[in-house]
């Protein structure tokens, strides 16, 4: 469920033990805020989501598209982090993209930078150093992800290829078969904006991500991007050989 930033300080934190020092969510937020400021980036919007225990949090920072130089302010980067106070996962930071016109987005889970999950030596200064270094690396990953995403415009697709990718999405768990009609409608809308290409197919799938919990976004983004890459490697390599 979504939660306001000012409410997060009331969430529970597990007590320290000899082998594990859980990090309060507020410490993570404070250091991510500072690290983003230190690299000179402006945050346009923040969203926070917690599970029903309050021990696990997922945060998304939407950066200012004007500062990043996006044409028509149609998209921006996301910096996201997750933190757990019940050993579900390590404090981790990653990057992604967000398209405003259809409110869809993805995260690059391949580049998720994580601190050690269970540590007895963690303190605030160590958390601060880790966060700052992770943000620097995450910005580089966001640039690479954006180039990859834009490159999908170059892969023109026909109806048969759309069917192949749609089947692969359902087979690989990008979305459930029950979402087929919703995906197909989204694809038609994407094609009106960007034409018949892999970018449109990718965008149609990310539209479905608007309705999933933020905690699942990295996992689903990974499935989507891997499926797209496998399709390009096979389908367009065949076209190159035929030419």
Residue pairs with C-beta under 8 A, 6 or more apart in sequence:
1 49
1 50
1 52
2 47
2 48
2 49
3 11
3 48
3 49
3 50
4 48
5 29
5 46
5 48
8 25
8 26
8 29
8 48
8 50
8 57
9 26
11 25
11 50
11 54
11 55
11 57
12 53
12 54
12 55
12 85
13 22
13 24
13 25
13 85
14 20
14 22
14 55
14 85
14 86
15 22
16 22
17 120
18 120
19 118
19 120
20 87
20 118
20 119
20 120
21 119
21 120
21 121
21 122
21 123
22 84
22 85
22 86
23 83
23 85
23 91
23 122
23 127
24 85
25 57
25 83
25 85
27 124
27 127
28 57
28 59
28 81
28 83
28 91
28 127
28 131
29 59
31 127
31 128
31 131
31 132
32 59
32 61
32 79
32 81
32 93
32 131
32 135
33 43
34 128
34 131
34 132
35 131
35 132
35 134
35 135
36 43
36 61
36 63
36 79
36 135
38 132
38 135
39 135
39 136
39 139
41 63
41 64
41 67
41 139
42 63
42 64
42 67
43 61
43 62
43 63
43 64
44 62
44 63
44 64
44 65
44 76
45 61
45 62
46 59
46 60
46 61
46 62
47 59
47 60
47 62
47 214
48 57
48 58
48 59
48 60
49 57
49 58
49 59
49 213
49 214
49 215
50 56
50 57
50 58
51 215
53 86
55 84
55 85
55 86
55 88
56 82
56 83
56 84
56 85
56 86
56 88
56 89
56 215
57 82
57 83
57 84
58 80
58 81
58 82
58 213
58 214
58 215
58 217
59 80
59 81
59 82
60 78
60 79
60 80
60 214
61 78
61 79
61 80
62 76
62 77
62 78
62 98
63 76
63 77
63 78
63 79
64 76
65 73
65 74
65 75
65 76
65 100
66 73
68 76
68 77
70 76
73 100
74 99
74 100
74 101
75 97
75 98
75 99
75 100
76 97
76 98
76 100
77 95
77 96
77 97
77 98
77 139
77 142
77 146
78 95
78 96
78 97
78 98
78 105
78 107
79 93
79 94
79 95
79 135
79 138
79 142
80 93
80 94
80 95
80 96
80 107
80 214
80 217
80 218
81 91
81 92
81 93
81 94
82 89
82 91
82 92
82 215
82 218
83 91
83 92
84 90
84 91
84 117
87 117
87 118
89 114
89 117
90 114
90 115
90 116
90 117
91 114
91 115
91 127
91 130
92 112
92 113
92 114
92 115
93 112
93 113
93 131
93 134
93 135
93 138
94 107
94 108
94 109
94 111
94 112
94 113
94 138
94 141
94 218
95 107
95 108
95 111
95 138
95 139
95 141
95 142
95 145
96 105
96 106
96 107
96 108
96 142
96 145
96 217
96 221
97 105
97 106
97 142
97 145
97 146
97 149
98 104
98 105
99 105
99 203
99 206
101 193
102 186
102 189
102 190
102 193
102 203
102 207
103 207
103 210
104 203
104 206
104 207
104 209
104 210
105 206
105 209
105 217
106 149
106 206
106 209
106 217
106 221
106 224
106 225
107 217
107 218
107 221
108 141
108 142
108 145
108 221
108 225
109 218
109 219
109 221
109 222
110 222
110 225
111 137
111 138
111 141
111 144
111 145
112 218
113 134
113 137
113 138
115 122
115 127
115 130
116 122
148 225
149 199
149 202
150 199
152 197
152 198
152 199
152 202
152 228
153 194
153 197
153 198
153 199
154 197
155 197
155 198
155 199
155 232
155 236
156 195
156 196
156 197
157 165
157 196
157 197
157 198
157 200
157 201
158 196
161 231
161 235
162 187
162 196
162 201
164 231
164 235
165 198
165 201
165 227
165 228
165 231
166 180
166 183
166 184
166 187
166 201
168 174
168 227
168 230
168 231
169 175
169 183
169 205
169 224
169 227
170 176
170 177
170 180
172 223
172 226
172 227
173 223
174 205
174 220
174 223
174 224
174 227
175 183
175 205
175 208
179 208
182 208
183 204
183 205
183 207
183 208
184 204
186 203
186 204
186 205
186 207
186 208
187 200
187 201
187 204
189 204
189 207
190 199
190 200
190 201
190 203
190 204
190 207
191 200
193 200
193 203
194 200
194 203
198 228
198 231
198 232
201 228
202 224
202 228
205 224
206 221
206 224
209 217
209 220
209 221
212 220
